[in-house]
Amino acid sequence: MREAYRTNKHSFLEKLQQENKTVALMFIYKKNKIESIDVVEKAVVKVLGMVKFSNNTQ
């Protein structure tokens, strides 16, 4: 999971920097079965794409 994030974080971090935002992320793996790197990477990319950058300061 760490490798999947490491290889896909660049565009996510660029977007954070453009928006002048910071974020703390934690990935929790809850399956009993160990999935292939392709499945994990696809899920990590999906989650990173789901993070919304709003102007709310709450």
N, C-alpha and C positions, 0 to 999 in steps of 0.2 A: 504494500500500500504506500509505503514511503517513497519507493521508486516511481510509482505511478504519479504521485503528487509532484515529485521533483522534476520529472520530465514534462509536466503539463502546467506548471505554475507561472511560466513567464508571461503569457498573455493576461492571466488573472492579475498578477502583480503590476503589470503595466496599467491596466484599467484602474486599479486602486490608486496608483500614483497620479494618474490623470485626474481622478476625482478628488484627490487630496484626502483619501480615506485610509483608515487602518482597520484591520479585522483580525480576530483571533479564531482560528479554526481547530477543530478536533474531529478526527475521524474515528468512529467506533465500529469495529467489525464484529457482527453478532451472529454470524453463521457458524455452524458446527463443521461444515465442509470447507476445505481450503479451495478457493476458486483459482482459475488460471489468471495469469497477469493480464491477459486481454480483457477478461470480464471485470477485474478490479479496476483497470485503467479506464474502461468505458464508464464505470460508475463514478470514479473520481472526476472525470471530465464533465459528466452530467451534473454533479453536485457543484462544481466550480461555476458552471454556467447558470445555475439556479440562484446564486448569490445576487441579491439585488443591491444596487447602489442608490440609495435615496438621499435626499437633502434633509431629512428629518434628523434633529439632534436630540431626540428623546432617549 
